[in-house]
Amino acid sequence: MPDRPGAPEPDSTGADTKDAAYTERLIDLQTVWWKRLLPVQAPYRYNMRRLPLGHTLDIGCGIGRILEHLS
């Protein structure tokens, strides 16, 4: 439970989402060997490239991998 309403909850390891350790953990989880070997981002890359997008505001979870596919 967060200390105050609207505060981010710690993940299962107890790390706060503001900590650098949390970002490093996300990077470690998203760069496992099989995700580097297989094109797991291909469907997202295809979808982002085919959409007629203008300016983009990314509000979401993760480290922003989808933003790499925008030109």
All heavy atoms as a GROMACS GRO file, in nm:
protein
  565
    1MET      N    1   0.082  -0.119   0.000
    1MET     CA    2   0.000   0.000   0.000
    1MET      C    3   0.087   0.126   0.000
    1MET      O    4   0.181   0.134   0.077
    1MET     CB    5  -0.084   0.005   0.126
    1MET     CG    6  -0.220  -0.057   0.119
    1MET     SD    7  -0.320   0.031   0.004
    1MET     CE    8  -0.469  -0.052   0.027
    2PRO      N    9   0.053   0.222  -0.083
    2PRO     CA   10   0.130   0.347  -0.079
    2PRO      C   11   0.099   0.425   0.048
    2PRO      O   12  -0.005   0.408   0.111
    2PRO     CB   13   0.081   0.423  -0.203
    2PRO     CG   14  -0.047   0.361  -0.243
    2PRO     CD   15  -0.048   0.222  -0.189
    3ASP      N   16   0.192   0.513   0.085
    3ASP     CA   17   0.175   0.593   0.206
    3ASP      C   18   0.065   0.696   0.192
    3ASP      O   19  -0.001   0.732   0.286
    3ASP     CB   20   0.306   0.664   0.241
    3ASP     CG   21   0.414   0.566   0.281
    3ASP    OD1   22   0.379   0.455   0.326
    3ASP    OD2   23   0.532   0.600   0.267
    4ARG      N   24   0.046   0.748   0.072
    4ARG     CA   25  -0.056   0.849   0.047
    4ARG      C   26  -0.128   0.815  -0.082
    4ARG      O   27  -0.072   0.747  -0.168
    4ARG     CB   28   0.007   0.988   0.040
    4ARG     CG   29   0.104   1.006  -0.072
    4ARG     CD   30   0.181   1.138  -0.057
    4ARG     NE   31   0.254   1.177  -0.174
    4ARG     CZ   32   0.352   1.111  -0.233
    4ARG    NH1   33   0.387   0.994  -0.190
    4ARG    NH2   34   0.413   1.159  -0.337
    5PRO      N   35  -0.252   0.860  -0.098
    5PRO     CA   36  -0.325   0.830  -0.221
    5PRO      C   37  -0.252   0.887  -0.343
    5PRO      O   38  -0.201   0.998  -0.340
    5PRO     CB   39  -0.459   0.902  -0.202
    5PRO     CG   40  -0.473   0.919  -0.054
    5PRO     CD   41  -0.333   0.931  -0.001
    6GLY      N   42  -0.244   0.808  -0.447
    6GLY     CA   43  -0.177   0.852  -0.570
    6GLY      C   44  -0.028   0.827  -0.572
    6GLY      O   45   0.037   0.846  -0.674
    7ALA      N   46   0.030   0.786  -0.460
    7ALA     CA   47   0.174   0.758  -0.456
    7ALA      C   48   0.202   0.625  -0.525
    7ALA      O   49   0.122   0.533  -0.516
    7ALA     CB   50   0.223   0.754  -0.312
    8PRO      N   51   0.313   0.614  -0.597
    8PRO     CA   52   0.343   0.486  -0.663
    8PRO      C   53   0.371   0.378  -0.560
    8PRO      O   54   0.431   0.403  -0.456
    8PRO     CB   55   0.468   0.517  -0.746
    8PRO     CG   56   0.528   0.637  -0.685
    8PRO     CD   57   0.415   0.714  -0.620
    9GLU      N   58   0.324   0.260  -0.591
    9GLU     CA   59   0.349   0.147  -0.502
    9GLU      C   60   0.485   0.089  -0.534
    9GLU      O   61   0.527   0.088  -0.650
    9GLU     CB   62   0.242   0.040  -0.521
    9GLU     CG   63   0.106   0.083  -0.472
    9GLU     CD   64   0.008  -0.032  -0.472
    9GLU    OE1   65   0.051  -0.146  -0.459
    9GLU    OE2   66  -0.112  -0.005  -0.482
   10PRO      N   67   0.556   0.038  -0.435
   10PRO     CA   68   0.681  -0.031  -0.463
   10PRO      C   69   0.654  -0.158  -0.543
   10PRO      O   70   0.546  -0.215  -0.533
   10PRO     CB   71   0.737  -0.065  -0.325
   10PRO     CG   72   0.650   0.003  -0.227
   10PRO     CD   73   0.526   0.046  -0.294
   11ASP      N   74   0.750  -0.200  -0.624
   11ASP     CA   75   0.733  -0.325  -0.696
   11ASP      C   76   0.753  -0.441  -0.599
   11ASP      O   77   0.772  -0.421  -0.480
   11ASP     CB   78   0.826  -0.334  -0.817
   11ASP     CG   79   0.972  -0.341  -0.778
   11ASP    OD1   80   1.003  -0.333  -0.658
   11ASP    OD2   81   1.055  -0.355  -0.867
   12SER      N   82   0.751  -0.562  -0.651
   12SER     CA   83   0.759  -0.680  -0.563
   12SER      C   84   0.892  -0.690  -0.489
   12SER      O   85   0.902  -0.757  -0.388
   12SER     CB   86   0.735  -0.806  -0.644
   12SER     OG   87   0.832  -0.818  -0.746
   13THR      N   88   0.995  -0.619  -0.538
   13THR     CA   89   1.125  -0.622  -0.470
   13THR      C   90   1.133  -0.515  -0.362
   13THR      O   91   1.231  -0.508  -0.290
   13THR     CB   92   1.240  -0.601  -0.569
   13THR    OG1   93   1.228  -0.471  -0.627
   13THR    CG2   94   1.240  -0.706  -0.677
   14GLY      N   95   1.032  -0.428  -0.353
   14GLY     CA   96   1.032  -0.323  -0.253
   14GLY      C   97   1.096  -0.194  -0.302
   14GLY      O   98   1.104  -0.099  -0.229
   15ALA      N   99   1.142  -0.190  -0.428
   15ALA     CA  100   1.205  -0.070  -0.481
   15ALA      C  101   1.100   0.033  -0.521
   15ALA      O  102   0.995  -0.001  -0.573
   15ALA     CB  103   1.291  -0.105  -0.602
   16ASP      N  104   1.127   0.158  -0.493
   16ASP     CA  105   1.039   0.267  -0.533
   16ASP      C  106   1.063   0.294  -0.682
   16ASP      O  107   1.174   0.283  -0.731
   16ASP     CB  108   1.071   0.390  -0.449
   16ASP     CG  109   0.968   0.500  -0.467
   16ASP    OD1  110   0.885   0.491  -0.558
   16ASP    OD2  111   0.972   0.597  -0.389
   17THR      N  112   0.959   0.332  -0.754
   17THR     CA  113   0.972   0.354  -0.898
   17THR      C  114   1.056   0.477  -0.931
   17THR      O  115   1.096   0.494  -1.045
   17THR     CB  116   0.834   0.369  -0.963
   17THR    OG1  117   0.763   0.476  -0.900
   17THR    CG2  118   0.755   0.241  -0.950
   18LYS      N  119   1.086   0.562  -0.834
   18LYS     CA  120   1.170   0.679  -0.857
   18LYS      C  121   1.319   0.645  -0.850
   18LYS      O  122   1.402   0.724  -0.894
   18LYS     CB  123   1.140   0.788  -0.756
   18LYS     CG  124   1.002   0.848  -0.769
   18LYS     CD  125   0.987   0.959  -0.669
   18LYS     CE  126   0.862   0.937  -0.589
   18LYS     NZ  127   0.844   1.031  -0.481
   19ASP      N  128   1.352   0.532  -0.792
   19ASP     CA  129   1.493   0.494  -0.774
   19ASP      C  130   1.557   0.452  -0.906
   19ASP      O  131   1.493   0.391  -0.991
   19ASP     CB  132   1.505   0.379  -0.675
   19ASP     CG  133   1.466   0.418  -0.534
   19ASP    OD1  134   1.466   0.539  -0.503
   19ASP    OD2  135   1.433   0.327  -0.456
   20ALA      N  136   1.684   0.480  -0.920
   20ALA     CA  137   1.760   0.436  -1.037
   20ALA      C  138   1.766   0.284  -1.043
   20ALA      O  139   1.769   0.225  -1.150
   20ALA     CB  140   1.900   0.495  -1.034
   21ALA      N  141   1.764   0.220  -0.927
   21ALA     CA  142   1.768   0.073  -0.923
   21ALA      C  143   1.645   0.014  -0.991
   21ALA      O  144   1.653  -0.093  -1.053
   21ALA     CB  145   1.775   0.025  -0.779
   22TYR      N  146   1.532   0.081  -0.981
   22TYR     CA  147   1.410   0.033  -1.047
   22TYR      C  148   1.427   0.035  -1.199
   22TYR      O  149   1.393  -0.060  -1.268
   22TYR     CB  150   1.291   0.121  -1.005
   22TYR     CG  151   1.160   0.077  -1.066
   22TYR    CD1  152   1.090  -0.030  -1.012
   22TYR    CD2  153   1.107   0.143  -1.176
   22TYR    CE1  154   0.970  -0.070  -1.067
   22TYR    CE2  155   0.988   0.103  -1.231
   22TYR     CZ  156   0.918  -0.003  -1.176
   22TYR     OH  157   0.800  -0.043  -1.232
   23THR      N  158   1.483   0.143  -1.252
   23THR     CA  159   1.506   0.153  -1.396
   23THR      C  160   1.606   0.048  -1.441
   23THR      O  161   1.587  -0.017  -1.544
   23THR     CB  162   1.557   0.294  -1.432
   23THR    OG1  163   1.463   0.390  -1.385
   23THR    CG2  164   1.577   0.308  -1.581
   24GLU      N  165   1.712   0.030  -1.365
   24GLU     CA  166   1.811  -0.073  -1.399
   24GLU      C  167   1.748  -0.211  -1.399
   24GLU      O  168   1.777  -0.294  -1.485
   24GLU     CB  169   1.928  -0.067  -1.301
   24GLU     CG  170   2.011   0.058  -1.317
   24GLU     CD  171   2.111   0.076  -1.204
   24GLU    OE1  172   2.131  -0.019  -1.125
   24GLU    OE2  173   2.168   0.186  -1.195
   25ARG      N  174   1.658  -0.236  -1.304
   25ARG     CA  175   1.588  -0.364  -1.299
   25ARG      C  176   1.502  -0.385  -1.423
   25ARG      O  177   1.500  -0.493  -1.482
   25ARG     CB  178   1.502  -0.372  -1.173
   25ARG     CG  179   1.426  -0.501  -1.158
   25ARG     CD  180   1.348  -0.502  -1.026
   25ARG     NE  181   1.253  -0.610  -1.027
   25ARG     CZ  182   1.128  -0.602  -1.072
   25ARG    NH1  183   1.083  -0.488  -1.120
   25ARG    NH2  184   1.049  -0.706  -1.071
   26LEU      N  185   1.431  -0.279  -1.467
   26LEU     CA  186   1.350  -0.289  -1.589
   26LEU      C  187   1.438  -0.319  -1.710
   26LEU      O  188   1.402  -0.402  -1.795
   26LEU     CB  189   1.272  -0.160  -1.613
   26LEU     CG  190   1.153  -0.134  -1.524
   26LEU    CD1  191   1.089   0.000  -1.561
   26LEU    CD2  192   1.051  -0.245  -1.535
   27ILE      N  193   1.550  -0.252  -1.720
   27ILE     CA  194   1.641  -0.275  -1.832
   27ILE      C  195   1.692  -0.418  -1.830
   27ILE      O  196   1.694  -0.486  -1.933
   27ILE     CB  197   1.757  -0.174  -1.830
   27ILE    CG1  198   1.704  -0.034  -1.860
   27ILE    CG2  199   1.866  -0.214  -1.929
   27ILE    CD1  200   1.803   0.076  -1.837
   28ASP      N  201   1.729  -0.468  -1.713
   28ASP     CA  202   1.776  -0.607  -1.701
   28ASP      C  203   1.668  -0.706  -1.744
   28ASP      O  204   1.695  -0.804  -1.813
   28ASP     CB  205   1.820  -0.639  -1.558
   28ASP     CG  206   1.951  -0.571  -1.522
   28ASP    OD1  207   2.023  -0.526  -1.614
   28ASP    OD2  208   1.980  -0.562  -1.401
   29LEU      N  209   1.543  -0.680  -1.702
   29LEU     CA  210   1.433  -0.770  -1.738
   29LEU      C  211   1.402  -0.766  -1.887
   29LEU      O  212   1.360  -0.866  -1.945
   29LEU     CB  213   1.307  -0.734  -1.659
   29LEU     CG  214   1.310  -0.765  -1.510
   29LEU    CD1  215   1.186  -0.707  -1.442
   29LEU    CD2  216   1.318  -0.915  -1.488
   30GLN      N  217   1.422  -0.652  -1.950
   30GLN     CA  218   1.384  -0.636  -2.090
   30GLN      C  219   1.499  -0.668  -2.185
   30GLN      O  220   1.480  -0.666  -2.306
   30GLN     CB  221   1.333  -0.495  -2.115
   30GLN     CG  222   1.204  -0.469  -2.040
   30GLN     CD  223   1.152  -0.329  -2.058
   30GLN    OE1  224   1.196  -0.254  -2.144
   30GLN    NE2  225   1.055  -0.291  -1.978
   31THR      N  226   1.615  -0.696  -2.133
   31THR     CA  227   1.728  -0.729  -2.221
   31THR      C  228   1.781  -0.869  -2.196
   31THR      O  229   1.899  -0.895  -2.212
   31THR     CB  230   1.842  -0.626  -2.203
   31THR    OG1  231   1.880  -0.621  -2.066
   31THR    CG2  232   1.800  -0.488  -2.250
   32VAL      N  233   1.692  -0.961  -2.157
   32VAL     CA  234   1.733  -1.100  -2.141
   32VAL      C  235   1.771  -1.157  -2.277
   32VAL      O  236   1.731  -1.106  -2.381
   32VAL     CB  237   1.622  -1.185  -2.074
   32VAL    CG1  238   1.601  -1.142  -1.931
   32VAL    CG2  239   1.494  -1.179  -2.152
   33TRP      N  240   1.847  -1.265  -2.279
   33TRP     CA  241   1.906  -1.316  -2.403
   33TRP      C  242   1.801  -1.349  -2.509
   33TRP      O  243   1.821  -1.321  -2.626
   33TRP     CB  244   1.993  -1.438  -2.374
   33TRP     CG  245   1.915  -1.559  -2.330
   33TRP    CD1  246   1.884  -1.595  -2.203
   33TRP    CD2  247   1.858  -1.658  -2.415
   33TRP    NE1  248   1.810  -1.710  -2.202
   33TRP    CE2  249   1.792  -1.752  -2.332
   33TRP    CE3  250   1.854  -1.678  -2.552
   33TRP    CZ2  251   1.725  -1.862  -2.382
   33TRP    CZ3  252   1.786  -1.789  -2.602
   33TRP    CH2  253   1.724  -1.879  -2.517
   34TRP      N  254   1.687  -1.406  -2.469
   34TRP     CA  255   1.590  -1.447  -2.570
   34TRP      C  256   1.517  -1.328  -2.631
   34TRP      O  257   1.473  -1.333  -2.744
   34TRP     CB  258   1.492  -1.550  -2.514
   34TRP     CG  259   1.409  -1.503  -2.398
   34TRP    CD1  260   1.441  -1.512  -2.266
   34TRP    CD2  261   1.283  -1.441  -2.404
   34TRP    NE1  262   1.341  -1.458  -2.189
   34TRP    CE2  263   1.241  -1.414  -2.272
   34TRP    CE3  264   1.198  -1.403  -2.509
   34TRP    CZ2  265   1.122  -1.352  -2.242
   34TRP    CZ3  266   1.078  -1.342  -2.478
   34TRP    CH2  267   1.042  -1.318  -2.346
   35LYS      N  268   1.509  -1.215  -2.559
   35LYS     CA  269   1.448  -1.095  -2.616
   35LYS      C  270   1.544  -1.026  -2.712
   35LYS      O  271   1.502  -0.953  -2.800
   35LYS     CB  272   1.404  -0.998  -2.505
   35LYS     CG  273   1.282  -1.047  -2.431
   35LYS     CD  274   1.233  -0.944  -2.332
   35LYS     CE  275   1.111  -0.992  -2.260
   35LYS     NZ  276   1.059  -0.893  -2.166
   36ARG      N  277   1.674  -1.048  -2.693
   36ARG     CA  278   1.772  -0.996  -2.790
   36ARG      C  279   1.778  -1.084  -2.913
   36ARG      O  280   1.805  -1.038  -3.023
   36ARG     CB  281   1.909  -0.985  -2.724
   36ARG     CG  282   1.917  -0.876  -2.620
   36ARG     CD  283   2.058  -0.858  -2.570
   36ARG     NE  284   2.116  -0.985  -2.530
   36ARG     CZ  285   2.164  -1.012  -2.410
   36ARG    NH1  286   2.162  -0.920  -2.319
   36ARG    NH2  287   2.214  -1.130  -2.382
   37LEU      N  288   1.755  -1.214  -2.896
   37LEU     CA  289   1.762  -1.309  -3.006
   37LEU      C  290   1.637  -1.303  -3.095
   37LEU      O  291   1.648  -1.304  -3.218
   37LEU     CB  292   1.780  -1.451  -2.950
   37LEU     CG  293   1.791  -1.564  -3.051
   37LEU    CD1  294   1.919  -1.547  -3.132
   37LEU    CD2  295   1.791  -1.699  -2.980
   38LEU      N  296   1.520  -1.298  -3.035
   38LEU     CA  297   1.394  -1.297  -3.109
   38LEU      C  298   1.346  -1.153  -3.129
   38LEU      O  299   1.364  -1.069  -3.041
   38LEU     CB  300   1.288  -1.376  -3.033
   38LEU     CG  301   1.320  -1.523  -3.007
   38LEU    CD1  302   1.215  -1.584  -2.916
   38LEU    CD2  303   1.330  -1.600  -3.137
   39PRO      N  304   1.282  -1.127  -3.241
   39PRO     CA  305   1.233  -0.990  -3.267
   39PRO      C  306   1.101  -0.961  -3.194
   39PRO      O  307   0.996  -0.942  -3.256
   39PRO     CB  308   1.216  -0.988  -3.418
   39PRO     CG  309   1.183  -1.129  -3.454
   39PRO     CD  310   1.262  -1.214  -3.356
   40VAL      N  311   1.106  -0.955  -3.062
   40VAL     CA  312   0.984  -0.937  -2.984
   40VAL      C  313   0.921  -0.799  -3.004
   40VAL      O  314   0.802  -0.783  -2.980
   40VAL     CB  315   1.008  -0.964  -2.834
   40VAL    CG1  316   1.044  -1.108  -2.810
   40VAL    CG2  317   1.113  -0.872  -2.778
   41GLN      N  318   0.998  -0.703  -3.047
   41GLN     CA  319   0.945  -0.568  -3.069
   41GLN      C  320   0.890  -0.549  -3.210
   41GLN      O  321   0.832  -0.445  -3.240
   41GLN     CB  322   1.054  -0.464  -3.043
   41GLN     CG  323   1.089  -0.448  -2.897
   41GLN     CD  324   0.975  -0.386  -2.820
   41GLN    OE1  325   0.926  -0.279  -2.855
   41GLN    NE2  326   0.931  -0.453  -2.717
   42ALA      N  327   0.903  -0.648  -3.298
   42ALA     CA  328   0.861  -0.635  -3.438
   42ALA      C  329   0.714  -0.596  -3.454
   42ALA      O  330   0.684  -0.505  -3.533
   42ALA     CB  331   0.893  -0.762  -3.515
   43PRO      N  332   0.620  -0.657  -3.386
   43PRO     CA  333   0.480  -0.616  -3.403
   43PRO      C  334   0.455  -0.471  -3.362
   43PRO      O  335   0.381  -0.398  -3.427
   43PRO     CB  336   0.401  -0.711  -3.313
   43PRO     CG  337   0.491  -0.826  -3.287
   43PRO     CD  338   0.630  -0.773  -3.297
   44TYR      N  339   0.520  -0.428  -3.254
   44TYR     CA  340   0.503  -0.291  -3.208
   44TYR      C  341   0.568  -0.193  -3.305
   44TYR      O  342   0.512  -0.088  -3.336
   44TYR     CB  343   0.564  -0.274  -3.068
   44TYR     CG  344   0.507  -0.370  -2.969
   44TYR    CD1  345   0.580  -0.480  -2.928
   44TYR    CD2  346   0.380  -0.352  -2.917
   44TYR    CE1  347   0.528  -0.570  -2.837
   44TYR    CE2  348   0.326  -0.441  -2.826
   44TYR     CZ  349   0.400  -0.550  -2.787
   44TYR     OH  350   0.348  -0.639  -2.697
   45ARG      N  351   0.686  -0.228  -3.354
   45ARG     CA  352   0.757  -0.144  -3.450
   45ARG      C  353   0.672  -0.127  -3.577
   45ARG      O  354   0.655  -0.016  -3.627
   45ARG     CB  355   0.892  -0.207  -3.482
   45ARG     CG  356   0.977  -0.126  -3.575
   45ARG     CD  357   1.118  -0.182  -3.590
   45ARG     NE  358   1.122  -0.327  -3.609
   45ARG     CZ  359   1.174  -0.412  -3.522
   45ARG    NH1  360   1.224  -0.370  -3.409
   45ARG    NH2  361   1.176  -0.541  -3.549
   46TYR      N  362   0.617  -0.237  -3.627
   46TYR     CA  363   0.533  -0.232  -3.748
   46TYR      C  364   0.412  -0.142  -3.724
   46TYR      O  365   0.380  -0.056  -3.806
   46TYR     CB  366   0.487  -0.373  -3.787
   46TYR     CG  367   0.380  -0.371  -3.892
   46TYR    CD1  368   0.412  -0.345  -4.025
   46TYR    CD2  369   0.247  -0.391  -3.859
   46TYR    CE1  370   0.313  -0.342  -4.122
   46TYR    CE2  371   0.148  -0.387  -3.954
   46TYR     CZ  372   0.182  -0.363  -4.086
   46TYR     OH  373   0.082  -0.358  -4.180
   47ASN      N  374   0.345  -0.161  -3.613
   47ASN     CA  375   0.224  -0.084  -3.584
   47ASN      C  376   0.255   0.065  -3.570
   47ASN      O  377   0.182   0.149  -3.623
   47ASN     CB  378   0.158  -0.136  -3.456
   47ASN     CG  379   0.019  -0.079  -3.437
   47ASN    OD1  380  -0.055  -0.061  -3.532
   47ASN    ND2  381  -0.015  -0.050  -3.314
   48MET      N  382   0.362   0.098  -3.503
   48MET     CA  383   0.397   0.240  -3.484
   48MET      C  384   0.436   0.306  -3.615
   48MET      O  385   0.406   0.423  -3.638
   48MET     CB  386   0.510   0.254  -3.382
   48MET     CG  387   0.474   0.212  -3.241
   48MET     SD  388   0.331   0.299  -3.173
   48MET     CE  389   0.398   0.461  -3.153
   49ARG      N  390   0.503   0.232  -3.703
   49ARG     CA  391   0.547   0.290  -3.829
   49ARG      C  392   0.433   0.309  -3.928
   49ARG      O  393   0.439   0.395  -4.014
   49ARG     CB  394   0.658   0.205  -3.890
   49ARG     CG  395   0.786   0.219  -3.813
   49ARG     CD  396   0.897   0.143  -3.877
   49ARG     NE  397   1.022   0.164  -3.804
   49ARG     CZ  398   1.126   0.087  -3.814
   49ARG    NH1  399   1.124  -0.017  -3.895
   49ARG    NH2  400   1.234   0.113  -3.744
   50ARG      N  401   0.328   0.228  -3.917
   50ARG     CA  402   0.218   0.239  -4.013
   50ARG      C  403   0.116   0.345  -3.975
   50ARG      O  404   0.036   0.388  -4.056
   50ARG     CB  405   0.151   0.104  -4.033
   50ARG     CG  406   0.062   0.062  -3.922
   50ARG     CD  407  -0.011  -0.069  -3.953
   50ARG     NE  408  -0.097  -0.106  -3.844
   50ARG     CZ  409  -0.219  -0.057  -3.823
   50ARG    NH1  410  -0.270   0.030  -3.905
   50ARG    NH2  411  -0.290  -0.097  -3.719
   51LEU      N  412   0.116   0.389  -3.850
   51LEU     CA  413   0.021   0.490  -3.805
   51LEU      C  414   0.065   0.629  -3.848
   51LEU      O  415   0.183   0.663  -3.839
   51LEU     CB  416   0.007   0.485  -3.653
   51LEU     CG  417  -0.052   0.358  -3.594
   51LEU    CD1  418  -0.041   0.361  -3.442
   51LEU    CD2  419  -0.196   0.342  -3.636
   52PRO      N  420  -0.029   0.712  -3.895
   52PRO     CA  421   0.006   0.850  -3.932
   52PRO      C  422   0.012   0.939  -3.807
   52PRO      O  423  -0.083   1.011  -3.775
   52PRO     CB  424  -0.107   0.891  -4.025
   52PRO     CG  425  -0.225   0.811  -3.977
   52PRO     CD  426  -0.168   0.682  -3.926
   53LEU      N  427   0.121   0.931  -3.734
   53LEU     CA  428   0.134   1.003  -3.609
   53LEU      C  429   0.197   1.139  -3.628
   53LEU      O  430   0.281   1.160  -3.715
   53LEU     CB  431   0.219   0.921  -3.511
   53LEU     CG  432   0.166   0.783  -3.474
   53LEU    CD1  433   0.267   0.710  -3.389
   53LEU    CD2  434   0.033   0.795  -3.404
   54GLY      N  435   0.159   1.230  -3.544
   54GLY     CA  436   0.223   1.361  -3.538
   54GLY      C  437   0.309   1.364  -3.413
   54GLY      O  438   0.396   1.281  -3.394
   55HIS      N  439   0.279   1.456  -3.325
   55HIS     CA  440   0.349   1.463  -3.197
   55HIS      C  441   0.304   1.346  -3.110
   55HIS      O  442   0.189   1.303  -3.116
   55HIS     CB  443   0.321   1.595  -3.126
   55HIS     CG  444   0.369   1.713  -3.203
   55HIS    ND1  445   0.501   1.749  -3.204
   55HIS    CD2  446   0.304   1.801  -3.282
   55HIS    CE1  447   0.515   1.855  -3.280
   55HIS    NE2  448   0.397   1.889  -3.329
   56THR      N  449   0.394   1.296  -3.028
   56THR     CA  450   0.362   1.180  -2.946
   56THR      C  451   0.394   1.209  -2.800
   56THR      O  452   0.500   1.260  -2.768
   56THR     CB  453   0.446   1.058  -2.992
   56THR    OG1  454   0.420   1.036  -3.130
   56THR    CG2  455   0.409   0.936  -2.912
   57LEU      N  456   0.300   1.176  -2.715
   57LEU     CA  457   0.319   1.184  -2.571
   57LEU      C  458   0.314   1.042  -2.519
   57LEU      O  459   0.212   0.975  -2.531
   57LEU     CB  460   0.210   1.270  -2.506
   57LEU     CG  461   0.210   1.276  -2.354
   57LEU    CD1  462   0.339   1.339  -2.304
   57LEU    CD2  463   0.088   1.352  -2.306
   58ASP      N  464   0.423   0.995  -2.463
   58ASP     CA  465   0.431   0.859  -2.412
   58ASP      C  466   0.402   0.862  -2.263
   58ASP      O  467   0.481   0.914  -2.185
   58ASP     CB  468   0.568   0.800  -2.440
   58ASP     CG  469   0.584   0.660  -2.385
   58ASP    OD1  470   0.483   0.587  -2.379
   58ASP    OD2  471   0.696   0.623  -2.347
   59ILE      N  472   0.289   0.806  -2.225
   59ILE     CA  473   0.254   0.791  -2.084
   59ILE      C  474   0.233   0.643  -2.063
   59ILE      O  475   0.138   0.585  -2.113
   59ILE     CB  476   0.126   0.868  -2.048
   59ILE    CG1  477   0.144   1.015  -2.077
   59ILE    CG2  478   0.090   0.844  -1.903
   59ILE    CD1  479   0.021   1.098  -2.058
   60GLY      N  480   0.324   0.581  -1.994
   60GLY     CA  481   0.309   0.438  -1.978
   60GLY      C  482   0.413   0.379  -1.887
   60GLY      O  483   0.482   0.449  -1.814
   61CYS      N  484   0.424   0.250  -1.897
   61CYS     CA  485   0.517   0.176  -1.815
   61CYS      C  486   0.642   0.142  -1.896
   61CYS      O  487   0.638   0.139  -2.018
   61CYS     CB  488   0.453   0.046  -1.767
   61CYS     SG  489   0.304   0.072  -1.674
   62GLY      N  490   0.747   0.114  -1.829
   62GLY     CA  491   0.867   0.070  -1.897
   62GLY      C  492   0.968   0.180  -1.917
   62GLY      O  493   0.964   0.285  -1.852
   63ILE      N  494   1.059   0.156  -2.011
   63ILE     CA  495   1.171   0.247  -2.031
   63ILE      C  496   1.165   0.321  -2.164
   63ILE      O  497   1.262   0.382  -2.206
   63ILE     CB  498   1.305   0.171  -2.019
   63ILE    CG1  499   1.310   0.055  -2.118
   63ILE    CG2  500   1.325   0.122  -1.876
   63ILE    CD1  501   1.444  -0.016  -2.122
   64GLY      N  502   1.052   0.314  -2.233
   64GLY     CA  503   1.034   0.391  -2.356
   64GLY      C  504   1.087   0.325  -2.482
   64GLY      O  505   1.126   0.393  -2.575
   65ARG      N  506   1.086   0.193  -2.486
   65ARG     CA  507   1.137   0.124  -2.604
   65ARG      C  508   1.056   0.156  -2.729
   65ARG      O  509   1.111   0.162  -2.838
   65ARG     CB  510   1.138  -0.028  -2.583
   65ARG     CG  511   1.244  -0.074  -2.489
   65ARG     CD  512   1.245  -0.224  -2.480
   65ARG     NE  513   1.114  -0.270  -2.433
   65ARG     CZ  514   1.074  -0.396  -2.437
   65ARG    NH1  515   1.152  -0.489  -2.485
   65ARG    NH2  516   0.956  -0.430  -2.391
   66ILE      N  517   0.926   0.178  -2.714
   66ILE     CA  518   0.842   0.208  -2.830
   66ILE      C  519   0.885   0.340  -2.894
   66ILE      O  520   0.877   0.356  -3.015
   66ILE     CB  521   0.694   0.214  -2.787
   66ILE    CG1  522   0.645   0.077  -2.744
   66ILE    CG2  523   0.604   0.269  -2.898
   66ILE    CD1  524   0.644  -0.027  -2.854
   67LEU      N  525   0.932   0.434  -2.816
   67LEU     CA  526   0.975   0.562  -2.871
   67LEU      C  527   1.090   0.548  -2.970
   67LEU      O  528   1.106   0.631  -3.058
   67LEU     CB  529   1.013   0.658  -2.758
   67LEU     CG  530   0.900   0.697  -2.664
   67LEU    CD1  531   0.955   0.783  -2.551
   67LEU    CD2  532   0.790   0.769  -2.739
   68GLU      N  533   1.168   0.441  -2.957
   68GLU     CA  534   1.278   0.419  -3.051
   68GLU      C  535   1.227   0.395  -3.192
   68GLU      O  536   1.298   0.417  -3.289
   68GLU     CB  537   1.362   0.299  -3.006
   68GLU     CG  538   1.435   0.320  -2.876
   68GLU     CD  539   1.508   0.195  -2.830
   68GLU    OE1  540   1.498   0.092  -2.897
   68GLU    OE2  541   1.573   0.203  -2.727
   69HIS      N  542   1.103   0.348  -3.206
   69HIS     CA  543   1.049   0.314  -3.337
   69HIS      C  544   0.984   0.433  -3.407
   69HIS      O  545   0.941   0.421  -3.521
   69HIS     CB  546   0.948   0.201  -3.324
   69HIS     CG  547   1.002   0.081  -3.254
   69HIS    ND1  548   1.119   0.019  -3.292
   69HIS    CD2  549   0.959   0.013  -3.146
   69HIS    CE1  550   1.142  -0.082  -3.212
   69HIS    NE2  551   1.047  -0.088  -3.122
   70LEU      N  552   0.974   0.546  -3.342
   70LEU     CA  553   0.917   0.664  -3.403
   70LEU      C  554   1.028   0.743  -3.472
   70LEU      O  555   1.137   0.756  -3.421
   70LEU     CB  556   0.851   0.751  -3.298
   70LEU     CG  557   0.736   0.686  -3.218
   70LEU    CD1  558   0.688   0.779  -3.110
   70LEU    CD2  559   0.624   0.646  -3.311
   71SER      N  560   0.996   0.795  -3.587
   71SER     CA  561   1.099   0.875  -3.657
   71SER      C  562   1.076   1.022  -3.636
   71SER      O  563   0.977   1.066  -3.589
   71SER     CB  564   1.097   0.844  -3.805
   71SER     OG  565   0.969   0.862  -3.859
   0.00000   0.00000   0.00000
